[in-house]
Amino acid sequence: MNSDTIAAIATAMSPSGIGIIRISGEDALPVIDRIYRSKYGHKKLSLCQKHTIHYGYIYDDNEMVDEVMVFFMKAPILIQKRRYGGN
């Protein structure tokens, strides 16, 4: 199973008021915890409930890059069962 962490633009490359970036993979939460700061700077998304929305800012070191709404939708753990052989 591939466990790469991927950040990709999920909206069209055109003038727009909203841009969506999707981050997924094994290290997605540590990445977002490093770059996201809540309005008052004390919320870690990795500790939040899944399927929630959070207002804050994206930072590059100590420089604010953008104001954001983060939609946190943690995927369920996938368990695959396979059956081989007879009926």
Secondary structure, DSSP 4 states (H G I P E B T S, - for coil): -----EEEE-S-SSS-S---EEEESTTHHHHHHHHEEETTS---GGGSPSSEEEEEEEEETTEEEEEEEEEE-PPPPP------S--
